[in-house]
Amino acid sequence: MDPTAEVGAHPGGDAVEPWLTLAQGYERARAREDSLDRLVEWPAQREILGDVTGLSVLDVGCGNGAKLAELVAAGATACVGLDISGNFPPAPPTGMELVRGDLSELERVPELAGRTFDRIMFLQSIGYASDPVRTLRSARATLADDGFLLVTRTHPIRYAVERSEQNGTTLGEEYFSTGRFTYRHRGWNDQVALTKRAYTVSDLLNIFSTAGLWIEHASEPQLPEDARRRYPHKQAWMDRHLGILIFKLRPLPGR
Ligand SMILES: C[S@@+](CC[C@H](N)C(=O)[O-])C[C@H]1O[C@@H](n2cnc3c(N)ncnc32)[C@H](O)[C@@H]1O
């Protein structure tokens, strides 16, 4: 795939281009002992996935595939990770395949044709879809019987807090603004600007129902007590920015 062909090809979604340079900085930050992904997000995501023995998993926007590799080590089989960055290890573990592709066109990824999966994950990646409803519908079509989707997104309040501080506006003004905004993640690579589409919690819920999915479970995971004590700077961050939203989604019958 020609990565430059993707630039500007996502009018509705968050800008994808930065990930072509951001991928390594992101994975370095994620691997840190005090990263919120390690302390809060992945443990909460893992708990919802439960026992994965013998289950096939599709990880959409998988980064370097490290989470999928953990699931394979825990017994998952026939797993596929898909990411646009192509920042993959040279030899992924047996039982998983890493594919460079675009989540905005899942139905056109040859490696997914005719396949079904017991678990499909969009961990901090659905925002990059040019049309999230289309992407979720495609994912739903590849879900095995009794399968579910695990979707996470940054709490929209987080961005509203940052923008209200930057712009001297109120939380409500920023939360309900519909424009795009740009931010730099200092922990990943402060040279790379990320452009995002603003969204509210209602926007997310409406995307799920329009895609024919219902929420079996939702959560807003927080730091466990021992991590609060060990990493007070992370608790201070969570107190201001809330963290992420996690959704376990199943297909609505008959849709
Ligand atoms: C915030 S990272 C999350 C990575 C991983 N899912 C995790 O939980 O650590 C977002 C990921 O989405 C990928 N991504 C962005 N746009 C994409 C697209 N159009 N198609 C596939 N992957 C994309 C990025 O390359 C990046 O790996």
The ligand as an SDF file (V2000), in Angstrom:
LIG
                    3D

 27 29  0  0  0  0  0  0  0  0999 V2000
   -3.9140    5.4430   19.6070 C   0  0  0  0  0  0  0  0  0  0  0  0
   -3.2050    4.1920   18.6180 S   0  0  0  0  0  0  0  0  0  0  0  0
   -3.9000    2.7230   19.3830 C   0  0  0  0  0  0  0  0  0  0  0  0
   -3.0810    1.4770   19.1360 C   0  0  0  0  0  0  0  0  0  0  0  0
   -3.5760    0.1960   19.8270 C   0  0  0  0  0  0  0  0  0  0  0  0
   -4.9000   -0.1760   19.3740 N   0  0  0  0  0  0  0  0  0  0  0  0
   -3.5670    0.3210   21.3230 C   0  0  0  0  0  0  0  0  0  0  0  0
   -4.5960    0.1880   21.9710 O   0  0  0  0  0  0  0  0  0  0  0  0
   -2.4800    0.5330   21.8730 O   0  0  0  0  0  0  0  0  0  0  0  0
   -4.1460    4.3110   17.1050 C   0  0  0  0  0  0  0  0  0  0  0  0
   -3.7260    3.3000   16.0620 C   0  0  0  0  0  0  0  0  0  0  0  0
   -4.6260    3.4180   14.9440 O   0  0  0  0  0  0  0  0  0  0  0  0
   -3.8610    3.2920   13.7600 C   0  0  0  0  0  0  0  0  0  0  0  0
   -4.5910    3.8980   12.6470 N   0  0  0  0  0  0  0  0  0  0  0  0
   -4.8560    5.2090   12.4450 C   0  0  0  0  0  0  0  0  0  0  0  0
   -5.5690    5.3680   11.3180 N   0  0  0  0  0  0  0  0  0  0  0  0
   -5.7670    4.1270   10.7860 C   0  0  0  0  0  0  0  0  0  0  0  0
   -6.4290    3.6470    9.6080 C   0  0  0  0  0  0  0  0  0  0  0  0
   -7.0540    4.4760    8.7580 N   0  0  0  0  0  0  0  0  0  0  0  0
   -6.4380    2.3150    9.3820 N   0  0  0  0  0  0  0  0  0  0  0  0
   -5.8020    1.4530   10.2320 C   0  0  0  0  0  0  0  0  0  0  0  0
   -5.1570    1.8590   11.3440 N   0  0  0  0  0  0  0  0  0  0  0  0
   -5.1380    3.1810   11.6350 C   0  0  0  0  0  0  0  0  0  0  0  0
   -2.5580    4.0000   14.1000 C   0  0  0  0  0  0  0  0  0  0  0  0
   -1.5020    3.6670   13.2010 O   0  0  0  0  0  0  0  0  0  0  0  0
   -2.3240    3.5420   15.5310 C   0  0  0  0  0  0  0  0  0  0  0  0
   -1.5890    2.3450   15.5760 O   0  0  0  0  0  0  0  0  0  0  0  0
  1  2  1  0
  2  3  1  0
  2 10  1  0
  3  4  1  0
  4  5  1  0
  5  6  1  0
  5  7  1  0
  7  8  2  0
  7  9  1  0
 10 11  1  0
 11 12  1  0
 11 26  1  0
 12 13  1  0
 13 14  1  0
 13 24  1  0
 14 15  1  0
 14 23  1  0
 15 16  2  0
 16 17  1  0
 17 18  1  0
 17 23  2  0
 18 19  1  0
 18 20  2  0
 20 21  1  0
 21 22  2  0
 22 23  1  0
 24 25  1  0
 24 26  1  0
 26 27  1  0
M  CHG  2   2   1   9  -1
M  END
$$$$
